[in-house]
Amino acid sequence: MKKLIPWSQAYFVSNEKYHLNNAFNSTWISGGLYIKKFENEFCKYIKSNFAITVNNGTSAIHLVYLALNLKKGDEIIIPSFGYLAAANLALQMGLKPVFADVDQNTFCIDVNSIKKKITKKTKLIVAINTYGNVCELKPIIKLAKSKKINVLEDSAESLGSKYYNKNSGTIADIGTFSFQATKTVTTGEGGIVVTKKKNKFKNLLNLYRNHGIKTKRYMHLVPGHNFRLTNLQAAIGYTQLKNFNKIYKSRVKSYNLYKKLLINEKGIKLQQFNHNVKPLVWTMAIVLDKKFYGSRDIIIKKMLKKKIETRNGFYSTNRLSIFKKFHSKDLKNSDYLSKQVICLPLFNGINNFQIKYIVKSLLSLRKS
Ligand SMILES: Cc1ncc(COP(=O)(O)O)c(C=O)c1O
């Protein structure tokens, strides 16, 4: 392989440039018509009755925290293995992150661990739909309802995945997505919040996204932020969503090939999906065992020598000093996965030849 195979690569599916030019030529480069078009298209695709764009996936979560009126000292349950935007924001806002363990097979938050962590101060459960999976949400939502706690589905990595035939991000009270460059649909940077509870959240989400201003200029009704996406970005996202079937097919094809080549290989375990989940994977996440020489991090270096960029899984919160106050001994699966997971390249447009080369290279590093 002469050229590096990147772990991820932005891929333009169709006439993004045409719509980007339209937005540019309109001179509406901050707000503009593409914002609503993108939001409408998103609602149509994931079958939600409300969506509001923001400037990234972290802002989407932040906006939800503000709309939920979370206050200093409130507790939020978050998985200890996953992308930790929700946990970082909790620290920033003076909320208390309480970490629950994940399932060792699905990498998603485990309802039994959540049960042990709920207290009277719990205000929110964040279910992160990691790597294209969807959490086992039914028991989580049932539990949350019984305690009058909201559930946020952080679906930044699972656009296009389904749970009991419903779209990821639309199952719980409120869902968030990211459109950062590595994501399944990208606008460079960007995000969106969706909710089926339009009446409850629409006004607050609009207010906090836009400086707390409703209609009257300079009249700040709440201490809001500027979380707005630009019209230029929305034009790109709109085009990608219009062509989502191409993205979907390409990812399914790539995943199926990986699966075929890896499923029976010793020393490798694929991320598992429950029978009720139809995933659209974001990355090809696998767990390595002792059959591989050295640690996972050495494998990453060796793969790079073969011109393949891979990524380690997330660090569990127990391994991060910023969460020291919240470390806990009962996060064993997260701690294990954080040492053993490696993510292989999977992006819109990766080809079969590249996938076969990646698998061959990985297997060559295994003990015979
Ligand atoms: C699960 C998850 N949540 C939140 C984020 C944050 O999104 P962004 O990078 O767009 O702020 C990411 C992204 O990288 C993510 O993977």
PDBQT file of the ligand as one rigid body, heavy atoms in Angstrom, charges set to zero:
ROOT
HETATM    1  C1  LIG A 401     -20.867  10.150  21.100  1.00  0.00    +0.000 C 
HETATM    2  C2  LIG A 401     -20.398  11.535  20.793  1.00  0.00    +0.000 A 
HETATM    3  N1  LIG A 401     -20.973  12.562  21.439  1.00  0.00    +0.000 NA
HETATM    4  C3  LIG A 401     -20.630  13.833  21.203  1.00  0.00    +0.000 A 
HETATM    5  C4  LIG A 401     -19.646  14.146  20.308  1.00  0.00    +0.000 A 
HETATM    6  C5  LIG A 401     -19.254  15.576  20.108  1.00  0.00    +0.000 C 
HETATM    7  O1  LIG A 401     -19.548  16.017  18.837  1.00  0.00    +0.000 OA
HETATM    8  P1  LIG A 401     -18.742  17.240  18.193  1.00  0.00    +0.000 P 
HETATM    9  O2  LIG A 401     -17.363  16.767  17.938  1.00  0.00    +0.000 OA
HETATM   10  O3  LIG A 401     -19.496  17.545  16.953  1.00  0.00    +0.000 OA
HETATM   11  O4  LIG A 401     -18.791  18.357  19.171  1.00  0.00    +0.000 OA
HETATM   12  C6  LIG A 401     -19.014  13.118  19.608  1.00  0.00    +0.000 A 
HETATM   13  C7  LIG A 401     -17.985  13.427  18.634  1.00  0.00    +0.000 C 
HETATM   14  O5  LIG A 401     -17.065  13.412  18.288  1.00  0.00    +0.000 OA
HETATM   15  C8  LIG A 401     -19.384  11.778  19.858  1.00  0.00    +0.000 A 
HETATM   16  O6  LIG A 401     -18.786  10.771  19.236  1.00  0.00    +0.000 OA
ENDROOT
TORSDOF 0
